[in-house]
Amino acid sequence: MSTAVGYQGERIVQYSFGDPHKVLQIEPVLLRPALRDDEILVRVTRSVIHPGDLQLVAGKYSQRTEVIPHGRIAGSEAAGVVEDAAPAALRKIGLHIGARVAFFAPQAWQTHAIVPMELLIAIPDDLQDSIAAQLLVNVITARHVLRKGLEGLSPRPNFILQTGAASAVGKLITVFAQREGLGTIRLVRSRASAERLARILPGGDIVATATEGWQEVVRSAAQGNIPLVLDGVGGSMVGEMGSLLNTKGRLISYGLLADSPADLTMFVPKSLSLSGVTIGTWGADSNPEERAQDMQVAIELGRSAPHLFPVSREFALFELPEAIIAVTAPNKPGNVILKF
């Protein structure tokens, strides 16, 4: 065990589920951590606000309404500096006090976070904290979604059909699909979005669903053969994908950008499969080597392609209400970062 001195800091916490503007609050905290041999104390410098973070605060996926007596610290990933750890933990992961790190773990929105060492990775000197703080969740999600989508498919498809392809995770799925030699048919809302996406990440077909007859454009691009859809939108788009998929095709759902109910009309007559994939099961669905590789790939991609991780704006903690608004702003140019 490593017992640290007290650390005075702040945390963003909720005591009930609901509107993030109403339930999130910033409060001071005195942390006196007793670290286990597999834990690292990180002084947080930057953390991203993912839309999914706010959905969890609101209880969207669980529709939870109960009070949280001891509070729940929000956030899922951050970057910072190693402040304390048991010597054995530092030796195992090759770090030292003062090393810059990124981590993917609950309770990220606080000035000091206790992180299991397997959920933490070193940040190279040429990678900014604002980029490092947003790498892990999106890259891991993208690789996890693509792995699960291709798992057991025979024959292996020549391409994938993506919805929500202009989203942060959608763009990363495209990157990893292209690295594996897969073609991509990418769906976005508007022609303007299609043009922007083509400039940022060229290759494959990009189809705007606001254009009349887009379904036929997709069928033509796929030559009538669509075995797999990776869907980050949900809602009515599920029904559209059901109509486009091959009989016995597969739809992987990893996001709910739409608020409307999903239309499953075609899933029974076409014997389609629908599977949900979430980063929450990444640990159970992958082996240690895959997890370590996912985290390393995230760092490497942040260094080689920083344009895929733009920052919309950094906000100080006292600007939290403005930061929450910025997360859902239309056409925001990048991710929203909290500065601790």
PyMOL commands that set and color helices and strands:
alter all, ss='L'
color gray80, all
select helices_A, chain A and resi 20-23+51-58+87-93+117-119+129-132+135-150+168-179+191-200+214-221+236-244+279-285+288-304+306-308+317-327
alter helices_A, ss='H'
color red, helices_A
select strands_A, chain A and resi 2-3+7-16+24-31+34-35+39-49+67-73+77-85+100-104+112-116+120-122+159-162+183-188+205-208+228-231+250-253+273-276+311-316+335-339
alter strands_A, ss='S'
color yellow, strands_A
deselect
rebuild
show_as cartoon
